[in-house]
Every structure is written in C-alpha cells, then in structure tokens.
C-alpha cells in the first residue's frame, strides 16, 4: 500500500458515525496508538477516528485493520493506493459504508522516525440505495 496523500483526504473522511453503524472507534490493534487529533492534519480531528504508528509500519497496520474489519463482516469494496472503502449489509436492508484513509504529514521528511496515520470515517447514507454516489469512486485531486 503506497502512502501517497490524496489532495482530497479531508473530504474523503466522512463526519461522525450514525448510531446504527459500528466503527472501529474502540478497535486499537497491536502497533496502533489512538490519535484523537488525527495529527492535526487535513481537518480530520473530530471528523474521523484516527490511530497512528511509525510510518514504515503503517502499511502492515492498514493490512491488519482490513483483515479485522473483514472478520467483522465488512467487505473491501474499492479504494486506491491509500484508501479502502468498506461496505456491510444492514439487517433490515441497505448497506453501511466505512472508509479507511492512510496519511502522513508531507511537510516533514518521510523517514523511519515519521508518524503515519489511519483515519476511519463512516460514509453517510445507504450505499446500496439507488442514486447514492459510488462507494468505490475516488475523489479527484
């Protein structure tokens, strides 16, 4: 998973989770550190649930989150080099959406001491309803 920051990263992470949608807000996997301020990057604080880890290990951590979310019934439905979009059927019909965005502070060197982040946000609405934007569509920088 390449860590290329999308210019639209702040737009890609949706607002707070609706009550009916479970998010990884209590899911802190080994190697992850809670980052409630999301590194004060890209306006994500308060809009996404974030964890951090040393940048060289963020790709492996992202893979671990993908595996854990898939074990919880989320299906990886799309994405790109640093974003994964998940979808999960609701019991009463329709689908919930969640996305995971990998990012880091590009104004600092991307060396072994750098910190990487994973931001998680709910995609509002019903992704299975007609007329909803495509979950796998990537924002254009």
N, C-alpha and C positions, 0 to 999 in steps of 0.2 A: 504494500500500500504506500504509494508515494505521498509525501506531505507537501502538496502544492496548495497554497492558500487560495481559495476562490475569492474573488473580489466581492462576491455577494454573500459571504459567510454569515454576516449578521442577519441578513434577510432569510437565509436558509433555515435558521433555527426558529421554530415557532414559539409562541408565548406559553404561559403556564399551562400545565396539563389539566384537562377537564377531569372531573371526579370519576367518570366511568372508565378512564383509560389508565392502565397501570404503566408506570415509567420506571426506569432504573434508579429512581431517587434514593433508594436505600441499598442499592446494589454497588458495593465497593469491592471490586475484585482484588486479589493479591497483586501488589505492584502499583495500585492506584491510590491516589491521595485525594480526598474531597477538595474541590476548588470552587467554593461558592461564589467567588468573584470572577470566575472564568478568566483569571489572569488580567482582569480589567481590559480585555481586548474586544474589539469589534462590537461593543454594546451588548454583549451576551449576558452580562450579570443581571439576574432577575428574570431572564427570558429562557434560560436553559439551565439544566443541571449539568455541572462540569466536574470532571476529575482530571488530575494531572499526573504526569510521570516523566522521568527523564526522556528527552526527545528520541534518543536512539532506541528506546524500548516501546515507544507509543504504538508502533505498527503491530507488535506482538500483543500489546494490551487491547488494541482495537479488535484483533482476531479473537481474543478471549471473550470480549463483550459480544461479538457476533455469535459465537458458539453458545454463550449463556442465554442470550435473547432467543435464539432459535430453540433452545431447550425449553423455554417458557412459551413456545407457540408462535413467536414472531417469525415471519418469513422475510428473508432479504429479497426485496422486490426490485431494487435498482440502486443507482448511485453513480459515483465516479471515483476518481483517484483518492479522494479524501472524505467521502461522504457515502453513507449507506442508508437507504430508505427501507424501512421495515413495514410490513402490513400484517394485521391479525384480524381474523373474523370475529365479530361480536356474537354473543349467544343469541340475541334477538334479531340478528340480521345486520348487514352493513359491515364496515371494516374500520378499524382504528389504524392510524399511521404514526410512525415514530421515525425520527432520523438521528443519526449519529454523525457528527462532523469532527474531523481531526484538524487541529490548527496549532499555530505557534506564533510567537512574536517575530515577525520578519524584519523588524528593525534591529534585531540583535543577531549575533552570529549563531548559526545552527550547529554548533559543536556539541561534544558529549556532555557539557555542563548545562546546555539549554533545556528548557522545560517545554514539553508538549502537552496539549490538552485534548480531551474528548468532550464535546458538548452534546447533550441529548435534549431533544425537543419534540413535543407532540405536534403532529400535523393536524390542524383543526379540521373538523367536518368528517364526513363519511367518504372514505376513499373509494368505496365500491359503488357509490351512487353515481348515476349518470350526470354529467355536467360538472363533475369535480375535476380540478386540474390533475393531470397525470402524475402519479407519485414518483415515477422514475424520471420525470423531466428535470433536467439540470438547469439551474439558473444561468443566464448568460452574463459573463463579466462585462 
